[in-house]
């Protein structure tokens, strides 16, 4: 697969969870099942959001997930199954540039359609 094809298949996911224990559980499950190549845990994030008509604040941990498009549907299902929120933040961002060696590593360490 050429470099531009690999780049287009890589995604960065963002998920916020309520605490570090939940973050570690989700991260280890995603990496262990090869739904993600890497998950960074960013603790002590303060979120301000509107929920059920009120402005709320919460201390959360942000997960920065590196994966591929082919793994995304299963990754999303797994996060929903492990997540304690009724409506968890689960976002996928396309990668438009990156170190080719790193992009290749993410693609090789995440489940792809050829792994099925």
C-alpha positions as CSV (number, residue, x, y, z in Angstrom):
1,X,0.0,0.0,0.0
2,X,1.4,3.4,-0.9
3,X,2.0,6.2,1.6
4,X,-1.0,8.4,0.6
5,X,-3.3,5.3,0.9
6,X,-2.0,4.6,4.4
7,X,-2.4,8.2,5.4
8,X,-6.1,8.3,4.3
9,X,-6.9,5.2,6.4
10,X,-5.5,6.6,9.7
11,X,-7.9,8.3,12.2
12,X,-7.4,10.1,15.5
13,X,-10.2,9.4,18.0
14,X,-11.2,11.6,20.9
15,X,-13.1,10.2,23.9
16,X,-13.6,11.7,27.3
17,X,-14.2,9.5,30.4
18,X,-14.9,10.4,34.0
19,X,-11.7,9.2,35.6
20,X,-8.3,7.6,35.1
21,X,-9.4,4.1,36.0
22,X,-12.0,4.2,33.2
23,X,-9.5,5.7,30.9
24,X,-7.0,2.9,31.6
25,X,-9.6,0.2,31.1
26,X,-10.8,1.6,27.8
27,X,-7.2,2.2,26.5
28,X,-6.0,-1.3,27.4
29,X,-9.1,-2.9,25.9
30,X,-8.7,-1.0,22.6
31,X,-4.9,-1.6,22.2
32,X,-5.2,-5.2,23.5
33,X,-7.8,-6.0,20.9
34,X,-5.9,-4.2,18.1
35,X,-8.7,-1.7,17.6
36,X,-6.1,1.0,18.2
37,X,-2.3,1.2,17.9
38,X,-1.9,3.7,20.7
39,X,-4.1,5.6,23.2
40,X,-2.8,8.6,25.1
41,X,-4.5,9.5,28.4
42,X,-4.6,13.2,29.2
43,X,-5.8,13.6,32.8
44,X,-7.3,16.6,34.5
45,X,-9.3,18.0,31.6
46,X,-12.1,20.3,32.7
47,X,-15.1,20.1,30.4
48,X,-17.8,22.7,30.3
49,X,-20.9,21.6,28.4
50,X,-24.7,21.9,28.1
51,X,-26.7,18.9,29.3
52,X,-30.4,18.7,29.7
53,X,-30.8,22.5,29.5
54,X,-28.1,23.3,32.1
55,X,-24.4,24.3,31.8
56,X,-22.4,21.7,33.6
57,X,-18.7,21.2,34.4
58,X,-16.8,18.0,35.0
59,X,-13.3,16.8,35.5
60,X,-12.5,14.2,32.9
61,X,-9.7,12.3,31.2
62,X,-9.3,12.6,27.4
63,X,-8.2,9.6,25.4
64,X,-6.4,10.4,22.1
65,X,-6.8,7.2,20.1
66,X,-4.7,6.4,17.0
67,X,-6.4,3.8,14.7
68,X,-7.6,3.0,11.2
69,X,-10.9,3.5,9.4
70,X,-11.5,-0.2,9.2
71,X,-11.3,-0.6,13.0
72,X,-13.5,2.4,13.7
73,X,-17.0,0.7,13.8
74,X,-15.8,-1.9,16.3
75,X,-13.8,0.6,18.3
76,X,-16.9,2.8,18.6
77,X,-19.0,-0.2,19.8
78,X,-16.4,-1.2,22.3
79,X,-16.1,2.3,23.8
80,X,-19.9,2.5,24.1
81,X,-20.0,-0.8,25.9
82,X,-17.3,0.2,28.4
83,X,-18.4,3.9,28.8
84,X,-20.5,4.9,31.8
85,X,-22.1,8.0,30.1
86,X,-25.5,7.8,28.4
87,X,-24.1,9.8,25.5
88,X,-20.3,9.5,25.4
89,X,-18.1,11.8,23.3
90,X,-16.7,9.6,20.6
91,X,-15.2,11.6,17.7
92,X,-13.0,10.5,14.7
93,X,-10.7,13.0,13.1
94,X,-9.0,12.4,9.7
95,X,-5.2,12.6,9.6
96,X,-4.1,14.8,6.7
97,X,-0.3,14.7,7.4
98,X,2.1,12.7,9.5
99,X,5.5,11.1,9.7
100,X,5.3,8.2,7.2
101,X,7.0,5.8,9.6
102,X,4.4,6.6,12.3
103,X,1.5,6.4,9.9
104,X,2.7,3.0,8.8
105,X,3.1,1.8,12.4
106,X,-0.5,2.9,13.3
107,X,-1.8,1.1,10.2
108,X,0.2,-2.1,10.9
109,X,-0.7,-2.2,14.6
110,X,-4.5,-1.7,14.1
111,X,-6.9,-4.2,12.7
112,X,-7.5,-3.6,9.0
113,X,-10.0,-5.0,6.5
114,X,-7.2,-7.5,5.5
115,X,-7.1,-8.9,9.0
116,X,-10.6,-10.3,8.8
